[in-house]
Amino acid sequence: MSKKYRILGLGIVAILTLSSCVDVKIASQIPKVTYFSLQKLQTQANQVSQANDTKCKANKDKIGLLQVNANAPFNDTAIILHNAQTLQISELEHKKWVDSPNKMLESNLLQALEQNCFQVAISPFGTQKLNKILKLSLLGLQVVEDSGKYKAQMSVFYEVLNTSTTQSSKSGIITQEVALQSLEDESFAKNFVKANELVIDKLLKQL
């Protein structure tokens, strides 16, 4: 009996050893995912905010900001690759956004409005008296591949609503592109941040 138990024990040990080896092998084969953000570090944002505190002695109009909308696939963390020649759309492997692009855009826009001396209200507005309301939709945030070259592209549709008439006073599409050296370029995220800043700069001029 003791011999049988000894054999059984050795068998269990062997199974557990093989199982742990398989687990290690599988874990080592799982590709590492790199996450990217459109937002600057909080310390950088605070420095800019403090610099603007003295500038904003007289605030501009009070503006209401509606939630930034986005349709699939731009309401997800996947980074989209659009081939301009084949019109094929795919997801970049092992690369993701830390949050959905429309949420990051909304956060950046809110920060930019405040830095430019706007008094900003977030929906629902309730009984607040607003001069205008900004409605924004993210049409695209993607890598565009064209003839072997890459660029970061952001496109938005904006609409400025007059609160006294509830009519649209301005609307349009803003698209900005920044060249990418490659998909593995160290400045990959920075170039998307640049495209985002260019879009917001143009948007602020419409207000």
Secondary structure per residue as TSV (DSSP state, phi and psi in degrees):
chain	resnum	aa	ss	phi	psi
A	1	M	-	360.0	-42.0
A	2	S	H	-63.5	-34.2
A	3	K	H	-67.0	-40.4
A	4	K	H	-63.9	-41.9
A	5	Y	H	-66.0	-35.3
A	6	R	H	-64.8	-43.6
A	7	I	H	-63.9	-42.7
A	8	L	H	-62.8	-41.2
A	9	G	H	-63.9	-42.9
A	10	L	H	-63.0	-36.9
A	11	G	H	-64.5	-42.4
A	12	I	H	-63.8	-43.0
A	13	V	H	-60.6	-42.1
A	14	A	H	-63.0	-42.9
A	15	I	H	-63.0	-44.8
A	16	L	H	-63.8	-38.7
A	17	T	H	-64.4	-46.2
A	18	L	H	-63.0	-39.6
A	19	S	H	-62.8	-43.0
A	20	S	H	-67.0	-35.0
A	21	C	H	-64.9	-41.7
A	22	V	H	-63.9	-41.5
A	23	D	H	-61.7	-43.3
A	24	V	H	-63.9	-41.7
A	25	K	H	-64.4	-43.8
A	26	I	H	-64.2	-43.2
A	27	A	H	-61.8	-39.1
A	28	S	H	-70.6	-21.5
A	29	Q	H	-89.5	-12.0
A	30	I	S	-71.1	121.1
A	31	P	-	-67.8	145.2
A	32	K	-	-77.1	132.0
A	33	V	-	-98.5	129.4
A	34	T	E	-100.3	132.1
A	35	Y	E	-106.3	141.4
A	36	F	E	-124.4	153.0
A	37	S	-	-130.4	151.7
A	38	L	S	-93.3	-2.5
A	39	Q	S	-104.9	141.3
A	40	K	-	-75.3	164.0
A	41	L	-	-60.2	146.5
A	42	Q	H	-59.7	-33.8
A	43	T	H	-65.2	-39.1
A	44	Q	H	-65.8	-42.6
A	45	A	H	-63.1	-39.4
A	46	N	H	-65.7	-38.2
A	47	Q	H	-63.3	-42.1
A	48	V	H	-65.9	-41.8
A	49	S	H	-62.0	-43.2
A	50	Q	H	-65.4	-35.8
A	51	A	H	-67.6	-29.0
A	52	N	H	-87.7	-15.2
A	53	D	H	-58.9	-41.7
A	54	T	T	-74.2	-27.0
A	55	K	T	-73.6	-35.1
A	56	C	-	-87.9	61.5
A	57	K	S	-72.3	-36.8
A	58	A	S	-121.7	113.6
A	59	N	-	-70.5	151.2
A	60	K	-	-81.4	-162.6
A	61	D	-	-57.6	153.9
A	62	K	E	-87.5	121.4
A	63	I	E	-119.2	140.1
A	64	G	E	-96.4	134.4
A	65	L	E	-113.0	115.8
A	66	L	-	-79.5	158.9
A	67	Q	-	-60.3	133.1
A	68	V	-	-73.5	123.8
A	69	N	E	-96.7	156.9
A	70	A	E	-157.5	138.2
A	71	N	-	-93.5	162.8
A	72	A	T	-58.9	141.6
A	73	P	T	-95.9	14.4
A	74	F	T	-91.8	9.5
A	75	N	T	-108.1	22.4
A	76	D	S	-130.1	169.9
A	77	T	S	-83.8	-5.2
A	78	A	E	-67.4	141.9
A	79	I	E	-94.8	121.5
A	80	I	E	-91.5	137.5
A	81	L	E	-112.9	121.6
A	82	H	E	-113.3	118.4
A	83	N	E	-86.5	114.0
A	84	A	T	-68.3	-21.4
A	85	Q	T	-89.3	-45.1
A	86	T	T	-92.8	-12.0
A	87	L	-	63.6	17.6
A	88	Q	-	-79.8	136.6
A	89	I	E	-114.7	129.7
A	90	S	E	-142.9	173.3
A	91	E	E	-102.8	137.4
A	92	L	E	-68.4	135.9
A	93	E	E	-78.0	141.6
A	94	H	E	64.1	17.2
A	95	K	E	-133.5	133.6
A	96	K	E	-145.8	158.1
A	97	W	E	-80.3	151.2
A	98	V	S	-74.1	-21.0
A	99	D	S	-149.8	168.7
A	100	S	-	-64.7	139.9
A	101	P	H	-56.1	-37.6
A	102	N	H	-65.9	-33.9
A	103	K	H	-70.9	-39.0
A	104	M	H	-68.0	-38.9
A	105	L	H	-63.1	-43.0
A	106	E	H	-61.6	-42.4
A	107	S	H	-64.0	-43.8
A	108	N	H	-65.5	-39.6
A	109	L	H	-66.1	-43.2
A	110	L	H	-58.6	-44.3
A	111	Q	H	-64.2	-41.5
A	112	A	H	-66.7	-38.9
A	113	L	H	-62.5	-44.6
A	114	E	H	-66.9	-37.5
A	115	Q	H	-68.4	-22.1
A	116	N	T	-100.6	23.8
A	117	C	T	72.6	15.4
A	118	F	-	-80.7	143.0
A	119	Q	E	-87.8	118.1
A	120	V	E	-109.2	133.4
A	121	A	E	-117.9	138.2
A	122	I	E	-101.6	138.8
A	123	S	S	-65.5	146.4
A	124	P	-	-75.2	142.0
A	125	F	-	-86.4	-21.0
A	126	G	T	64.1	-130.0
A	127	T	T	-100.5	14.2
A	128	Q	-	-64.1	141.3
A	129	K	-	-89.9	115.8
A	130	L	-	-116.0	147.9
A	131	N	S	-82.3	-33.2
A	132	K	E	-159.5	164.0
A	133	I	E	-127.2	133.8
A	134	L	E	-104.0	124.2
A	135	K	E	-113.5	128.6
A	136	L	E	-135.7	137.0
A	137	S	E	-126.0	132.4
A	138	L	E	-83.7	112.6
A	139	L	E	-84.6	-29.1
A	140	G	E	-172.0	141.1
A	141	L	E	-142.4	104.5
A	142	Q	E	-156.0	163.7
A	143	V	E	-90.5	125.4
A	144	V	E	-103.6	124.5
A	145	E	E	-105.0	125.1
A	146	D	E	-141.9	112.8
A	147	S	T	55.7	41.8
A	148	G	T	81.7	0.3
A	149	K	E	-108.6	151.1
A	150	Y	E	-121.4	150.3
A	151	K	E	-149.6	146.8
A	152	A	E	-85.1	130.3
A	153	Q	E	-129.5	132.5
A	154	M	E	-127.5	136.7
A	155	S	E	-137.9	133.6
A	156	V	E	-134.4	154.1
A	157	F	E	-111.4	129.2
A	158	Y	E	-121.5	154.4
A	159	E	E	-146.3	124.4
A	160	V	E	-101.2	118.8
A	161	L	E	-101.0	133.6
A	162	N	E	-83.3	119.3
A	163	T	T	-70.8	-23.7
A	164	S	T	-77.3	-29.0
A	165	T	T	-113.6	-9.8
A	166	T	T	57.3	19.8
A	167	Q	E	-102.6	157.2
A	168	S	E	-78.3	122.9
A	169	S	E	-93.1	-27.2
A	170	K	E	-149.4	148.3
A	171	S	E	-159.6	158.4
A	172	G	E	170.7	179.7
A	173	I	E	-116.8	133.3
A	174	I	E	-118.5	126.3
A	175	T	E	-129.2	132.3
A	176	Q	E	-132.0	143.3
A	177	E	E	-131.3	142.0
A	178	V	E	-132.1	130.4
A	179	A	E	-65.3	142.3
A	180	L	E	-113.3	134.6
A	181	Q	S	-67.2	-42.3
A	182	S	-	-165.7	173.4
A	183	L	T	-74.2	-15.4
A	184	E	T	-105.4	9.5
A	185	D	-	-63.6	139.5
A	186	E	T	-64.3	-25.6
A	187	S	T	-92.6	18.1
A	188	F	H	-52.3	-55.2
A	189	A	H	-68.5	-39.2
A	190	K	H	-61.3	-35.0
A	191	N	H	-71.1	-32.4
A	192	F	H	-69.4	-38.9
A	193	V	H	-61.2	-40.1
A	194	K	H	-63.0	-44.7
A	195	A	H	-60.9	-41.0
A	196	N	H	-62.5	-43.3
A	197	E	H	-65.8	-38.6
A	198	L	H	-64.4	-40.6
A	199	V	H	-63.0	-47.2
A	200	I	H	-65.1	-38.8
A	201	D	H	-60.0	-44.0
A	202	K	H	-67.4	-36.6
A	203	L	H	-65.8	-41.7
A	204	L	H	-61.3	-31.7
A	205	K	T	-69.7	-17.6
A	206	Q	T	-86.1	-5.5
A	207	L	-	-100.4	360.0
